[in-house]
Amino acid sequence: MGNVTMPKLGMTMKTGKVSKWYKAEGDTVAKGENLFEVETEKITNKIESPETGRLFQIVVPEGATVPVGTILAVIAQAGETPARIEGVQAGKAAAGKKAAEQPRSQDTRPAEERQIVSTPSARRLAKELGVDLALVTGTGPDGKIKEADVQRFHDEGAPVPKITPLAAEMARQEGLDISGITGTGEHGKITREDVERALAPAAPAEEVKPSGVRVIPFAGMRRAIADNMLASLQNAAQLTAFTEVDVTEMVRFRDLVREEYKGDDSVKVSFNDIIVMAAARALMRHAVMNTTLVGEEILVHDTVHLGIAVALPEGLIVPKLRHAEQKNLLQIARETKALAQKAREGSLRIEDVTDGTFTISNVSMLGMDGFTPVLNPPETGILGVGRVIEKPAVFQGQIAVRHMMTLSLTFDHRVADGAPAMTFLRTLARYLEQPMLLLT
């Protein structure tokens, strides 16, 4: 027998949604065969079966969102009949037991349906203290209630209800008192479904919305982005530094490259491609900015997996250009174009959007000069890129029309101090002022 659990697809993944099961209970499944589909914050990914056998039980149905590590299904081998899992559970399930192996003293019927067995002294004390014996758990043979059980119940109150880990976490987050919830799981355990029923509000009167109002559900990618941004601001010491850069030579360099490869439709180098190349080179020189903070450890990466924000109608997604520091300008141009296309088509894979080490968000196409970007946890830095605009500037002691651009760097001050972060930004600006330095 083997348990299928919610996989951890990336360092920051905490929950996943089972969007589809490819097999039904009772179907045979082969190791490596697609078993189910997981929907994370912005993409879906097909998950293969970890072993060959029979899909004995689907614990988590389609549409449910559960924490990483939660048991989703049970695969049984020939001749095995495991005990069915009640409710949603984290970690490994206990090996199946036959009904005959269950403790005889356990009676799972409701209290009002089972005979209450107690000692005379227990009944006398219960009457004196006003204790309902139906609520007392007996510790005597076959569950018989003893005098000490009654006294303990009176002194300590009713025992804490049994509850699954997921249900407990849901109740904690919502501030829900579980003492009044009747559990429907094994031995009266409170399950996720019980908590959801308790949280479900009474059917309200139908809300009358003003005419001409269109409702957009605050869910899916929009909700995921909102949760991530709020968590980012709450959990990191974010500081943003700005610098204005004279990118006149970058404009000339871009035009020169485009002229050289104007017959090749697969290559159309943009300002963003040059910025990506410059950022990757600068990150290799300033390692503190190519880090992630995971738990109590700062991970310093020896390669750059550069996130490039892509705007979609339903929100923002950040595919990763992996090993960006190893790529030349033409490779960057081709691969970033391909990633953006995959993002718009919804065909990104899980490895395309996870394990980034730094992010670039470019708003130049929206006509913005600058903005304050929000960190993409657990990364240490994110670069905001504004538009290139012609404006008067001092150049070689004279007023001249130059191409200027604003860069904004938000960084996690817990990981990087101001001086090294701003030195990185200055190195990046220098590359954009003199892009020929990228060839050295």
C-alpha positions in Angstrom: 0.0 0.0 0.0 1.2 3.5 -0.8 -0.1 7.0 -0.1 -0.2 9.7 -2.7 0.4 13.1 -1.2 0.2 16.7 -2.4 3.7 17.4 -3.8 5.8 20.5 -3.0 6.3 22.1 -6.4 8.8 24.9 -5.6 10.2 26.4 -2.4 7.3 28.7 -1.6 4.4 26.3 -2.3 2.3 25.7 0.8 -1.0 24.5 -0.7 -2.2 23.0 -4.0 -5.6 22.4 -5.6 -6.5 19.0 -7.1 -8.0 20.2 -10.3 -8.5 16.8 -12.0 -8.2 13.1 -11.4 -7.3 11.0 -14.4 -8.3 7.8 -12.7 -11.3 6.7 -10.7 -11.4 4.6 -7.6 -10.9 0.9 -8.5 -8.9 1.7 -11.6 -5.5 0.2 -12.1 -2.6 2.6 -12.5 1.0 2.2 -13.6 4.0 3.9 -12.1 4.8 7.0 -14.2 1.3 7.3 -15.6 -0.6 10.6 -15.2 -2.7 10.3 -12.0 -4.0 13.7 -11.2 -3.5 17.4 -11.9 -2.4 20.0 -9.4 -3.2 23.7 -9.8 -0.9 26.0 -7.9 -1.1 29.8 -7.8 -0.9 30.4 -11.5 -0.3 27.1 -13.5 -1.4 23.5 -13.5 0.9 20.5 -13.5 0.3 16.8 -14.3 1.5 14.5 -11.5 2.5 10.9 -12.2 1.6 7.9 -10.1 4.5 7.0 -7.7 3.8 3.2 -8.0 1.8 0.5 -9.8 -1.3 -0.8 -8.3 -5.1 -0.1 -7.8 -6.4 3.3 -6.9 -8.1 2.1 -3.8 -9.3 5.5 -2.5 -9.4 9.1 -3.6 -9.3 11.0 -0.3 -9.3 14.6 -1.7 -11.8 15.3 -4.5 -11.4 17.5 -7.5 -11.6 21.2 -6.7 -10.3 20.9 -3.1 -7.2 22.9 -2.0 -5.0 21.3 0.7 -1.6 21.8 2.3 1.6 20.3 0.9 2.0 16.7 2.2 -1.7 16.0 2.6 -2.7 12.5 1.7 -4.7 12.7 -1.6 -5.2 9.0 -2.4 -4.3 5.5 -1.5 -2.8 3.0 -4.0 -3.3 -0.7 -2.9 -1.5 -3.7 -4.2 -3.1 -7.0 -5.2 -4.9 -8.6 -2.2 -4.6 -5.5 0.0 -7.7 -3.9 1.5 -6.6 -0.9 3.6 -8.8 0.9 6.0 -10.4 3.9 4.3 -9.1 7.3 5.4 -11.7 9.6 7.0 -11.3 13.3 6.3 -8.2 15.0 5.1 -4.9 14.0 6.8 -1.4 15.2 6.6 1.7 12.9 6.5 1.6 9.1 6.2 -1.6 7.2 7.0 -1.5 4.3 9.4 -1.4 0.8 7.9 -4.9 -0.5 7.3 -6.6 -2.6 10.0 -9.3 -5.1 9.8 -12.5 -4.3 11.6 -11.9 -7.1 14.0 -8.6 -5.5 15.0 -10.3 -2.3 16.3 -10.4 -2.0 20.1 -13.6 -3.5 21.4 -14.0 -0.9 24.0 -14.5 1.8 21.3 -18.1 2.5 20.5 -18.5 5.0 17.7 -22.3 5.4 18.0 -23.6 8.8 19.3 -23.9 9.0 23.1 -27.7 9.1 23.0 -27.7 5.7 21.1 -25.3 3.7 23.3 -25.8 2.2 26.7 -24.0 4.2 29.4 -22.1 1.7 31.7 -21.0 3.2 35.0 -20.2 2.2 38.6 -22.8 3.1 41.3 -20.3 5.5 42.9 -19.9 7.3 39.5 -23.6 7.7 39.1 -24.0 9.0 42.7 -21.2 11.6 42.2 -22.6 12.6 38.8 -25.9 13.4 40.4 -24.3 15.4 43.1 -22.1 17.4 40.7 -24.7 17.7 38.0 -22.6 15.9 35.4 -24.2 14.3 32.3 -22.7 10.8 32.1 -23.4 10.7 28.4 -20.6 13.3 28.0 -18.0 11.4 30.1 -15.4 9.1 28.7 -15.0 6.0 30.8 -11.5 4.5 31.5 -12.7 1.3 33.0 -13.1 -2.1 31.3 -15.2 -1.9 28.1 -15.4 1.9 28.6 -17.1 1.8 32.0 -17.3 5.1 33.7 -15.7 5.3 37.1 -16.0 7.8 39.9 -12.6 9.3 39.0 -13.8 9.8 35.4 -16.7 11.9 36.6 -14.6 13.9 39.0 -12.0 14.6 36.2 -14.8 15.7 33.8 -16.2 18.0 36.5 -12.7 19.5 37.3 -11.3 19.7 33.8 -14.4 20.0 31.6 -15.1 18.2 28.4 -12.1 16.8 26.6 -10.8 18.6 23.6 -12.6 17.3 20.5 -10.5 15.2 18.1 -9.8 17.0 14.9 -7.8 16.5 11.7 -4.7 18.7 11.2 -6.3 20.5 8.2 -9.5 21.2 10.1 -7.6 22.5 13.1 -5.6 24.9 11.0 -8.8 26.1 9.2 -10.5 26.7 12.6 -7.5 28.5 14.0 -7.3 30.9 11.0 -11.0 31.7 11.2 -11.0 31.9 15.0 -13.7 29.2 15.2 -14.6 27.5 18.5 -14.6 23.8 17.7 -16.2 22.8 21.0 -19.7 23.1 19.5 -18.9 21.2 16.3 -20.1 17.6 15.9 -17.4 15.5 14.1 -18.5 13.2 11.3 -15.1 11.5 10.9 -13.8 8.3 12.4 -14.7 8.1 16.2 -16.3 11.5 16.0 -13.2 13.3 14.7 -13.9 16.8 13.3 -13.0 16.9 9.6 -12.5 19.7 7.1 -16.1 19.3 5.9 -17.4 19.8 9.4 -15.4 23.0 9.8 -16.6 24.3 6.4 -20.2 23.6 7.4 -19.7 25.5 10.6 -18.2 28.4 8.8 -20.9 28.5 6.1 -23.0 31.6 6.8 -26.7 31.4 7.0 -28.3 32.0 3.6 -28.4 35.8 3.4 -31.1 37.8 1.8 -30.4 38.2 -1.9 -28.1 41.2 -2.3 -29.4 43.8 -4.7 -26.5 45.3 -6.7 -26.8 48.6 -8.4 -27.7 48.5 -12.1 -24.7 48.6 -14.4 -22.4 46.9 -11.9 -20.4 43.9 -13.2 -19.1 41.4 -10.6 -15.6 39.9 -10.9 -15.0 37.0 -8.4 -12.1 37.7 -6.1 -10.7 34.2 -6.7 -8.2 32.2 -8.8 -5.1 34.0 -10.0 -6.4 37.4 -8.8 -6.8 36.1 -5.2 -3.4 34.3 -5.4 -1.7 37.5 -6.4 -3.4 39.5 -3.7 -2.5 36.9 -1.0 1.2 36.8 -2.2 1.6 40.5 -2.3 0.1 41.0 1.1 2.2 38.2 2.6 5.3 39.7 0.9 4.8 43.2 2.4 4.0 41.7 5.9 6.9 39.3 6.0 9.8 41.2 4.6 11.7 44.4 5.5 11.3 46.0 2.0 13.3 49.0 1.0 13.4 50.6 -2.5 16.3 52.5 -4.1 15.9 54.6 -7.3 18.4 55.8 -9.9 18.1 57.6 -13.2 20.3 56.2 -15.9 21.5 57.7 -19.2 20.8 54.9 -21.6 21.6 56.7 -24.8 24.4 54.1 -25.6 22.0 51.2 -24.8 19.5 52.6 -27.4 22.3 52.8 -30.0 23.4 49.3 -29.1 19.9 47.9 -29.5 19.5 49.6 -32.9 22.9 48.3 -34.0 22.0 44.7 -33.1 18.6 44.9 -34.7 20.1 46.2 -37.9 22.7 43.4 -37.9 19.9 40.7 -37.6 17.1 42.4 -39.4 16.7 39.4 -41.8 16.3 37.0 -38.9 12.6 36.9 -37.8 13.5 34.8 -34.7 15.6 37.6 -33.2 14.3 41.0 -32.3 16.3 42.3 -29.4 14.5 44.6 -27.0 15.7 47.0 -24.3 14.4 44.4 -21.8 16.6 41.7 -23.3 19.7 44.0 -22.7 18.5 44.7 -19.2 18.1 41.0 -18.5 21.6 40.3 -19.7 23.0 43.2 -17.6 21.1 42.1 -14.5 22.4 38.6 -14.8 26.0 39.8 -15.1 25.6 42.2 -12.2 24.1 39.5 -10.0 27.1 37.3 -10.5 29.3 40.2 -9.3 27.1 40.9 -6.3 26.1 37.6 -4.9 24.1 38.9 -2.0 21.4 40.0 -4.4 21.2 36.5 -6.0 19.9 34.9 -2.8 16.7 33.5 -1.3 15.7 33.5 2.4 14.2 30.1 3.2 13.4 29.5 6.9 16.4 30.4 8.9 18.9 30.1 6.0 20.1 32.5 3.3 20.7 30.5 0.2 23.4 32.0 -2.1 22.9 30.7 -5.6 25.8 30.2 -8.1 23.5 30.5 -11.1 20.8 33.1 -12.0 17.2 32.0 -12.5 15.8 35.3 -13.6 12.0 35.9 -13.3 10.5 38.1 -16.0 7.1 39.5 -15.2 4.5 39.0 -18.0 1.1 40.7 -17.8 -1.9 38.6 -18.6 -5.6 39.7 -18.7 -6.3 37.8 -15.5 -3.1 38.9 -13.7 0.7 38.8 -13.6 2.8 35.7 -14.0 6.6 35.5 -13.6 8.3 32.8 -15.8 12.0 32.1 -15.1 14.8 32.4 -17.6 17.1 29.7 -16.1 20.9 30.0 -16.1 20.6 33.6 -17.5 24.2 34.4 -16.7 25.3 31.7 -19.2 23.3 33.1 -22.2 24.3 35.6 -24.8 22.0 38.4 -25.9 20.5 36.5 -28.9 19.7 33.5 -26.7 18.1 35.7 -24.1 16.0 37.4 -26.8 14.7 34.1 -28.2 14.1 32.4 -24.9 12.3 35.3 -23.2 10.0 35.7 -26.2 9.3 31.9 -26.0 8.5 32.1 -22.3 6.2 35.1 -22.8 4.3 33.2 -25.5 3.9 30.2 -23.3 2.6 32.4 -20.5 0.0 33.9 -22.8 -1.0 30.4 -24.1 -1.2 29.0 -20.6 1.4 26.3 -21.4 4.0 27.1 -18.8 5.4 24.1 -16.8 6.0 24.1 -13.1 9.8 24.4 -13.6 9.1 27.5 -15.7 7.7 29.5 -12.7 9.5 28.1 -9.7 12.9 28.5 -7.9 13.7 32.0 -9.2 16.6 33.9 -7.7 15.7 37.5 -8.9 12.9 39.2 -10.7 12.5 42.0 -13.3 9.3 43.9 -13.8 9.2 46.2 -16.7 6.4 48.8 -17.0 7.9 50.9 -19.8 5.2 49.7 -22.3 2.6 51.3 -20.0 4.3 54.7 -20.3 5.5 54.8 -16.6 8.7 56.4 -15.5 9.1 54.4 -12.3 7.3 52.5 -9.5 7.9 50.6 -6.3 7.9 46.9 -7.1 7.0 44.3 -4.4 9.3 41.4 -3.6 8.6 38.0 -5.0 9.4 35.8 -1.9 11.7 34.1 -1.1 13.9 36.3 -3.4 16.0 39.1 -2.0 15.5 41.6 -4.9 13.2 42.8 -7.6 14.1 45.3 -10.3 11.5 47.8 -11.6 12.2 49.2 -15.1 10.6 52.4 -16.3 10.3 53.8 -19.9 13.1 55.2 -22.0 12.4 58.9 -22.6 14.3 61.7 -24.3 14.9 64.6 -22.0 17.5 67.4 -21.4 20.5 66.2 -19.4 24.0 67.3 -18.6 26.4 65.3 -20.9 30.1 66.1 -20.9 29.5 69.5 -19.3 26.8 70.5 -21.8 23.0 70.4 -21.9 22.0 67.8 -24.4 19.0 65.6 -25.3 19.6 62.2 -23.9 17.7 58.9 -23.5 17.0 58.5 -19.8 15.4 55.7 -17.8 14.5 55.1 -14.1 15.5 51.9 -12.3 14.0 51.0 -9.0 15.4 48.2 -6.8 13.3 46.7 -4.0 15.3 44.5 -1.7 14.9 42.6 1.6 16.8 44.6 4.2 16.9 41.5 6.4 19.3 39.8 3.9 21.0 42.7 2.2 22.2 46.0 3.7 21.7 49.2 1.8 25.3 49.7 0.6 25.7 46.3 -1.2 22.2 46.5 -2.7 22.8 50.0 -4.1 26.3 49.0 -5.3 24.6 46.2 -7.3 22.2 48.8 -8.7 25.0 51.1 -9.7 26.9 48.2 -11.4 23.7 47.4 -13.4 23.3 51.1 -14.3 26.9 51.2 -15.5 26.3 48.2 -17.8 23.3 50.0 -19.3 25.2 53.3 -19.7 28.0 51.4 -21.5 26.6 48.1 -22.8 29.9 47.2 -24.5 31.1 46.3 -21.0 28.7 43.3 -21.2 31.1 41.8 -23.7 34.1 41.8 -21.4 
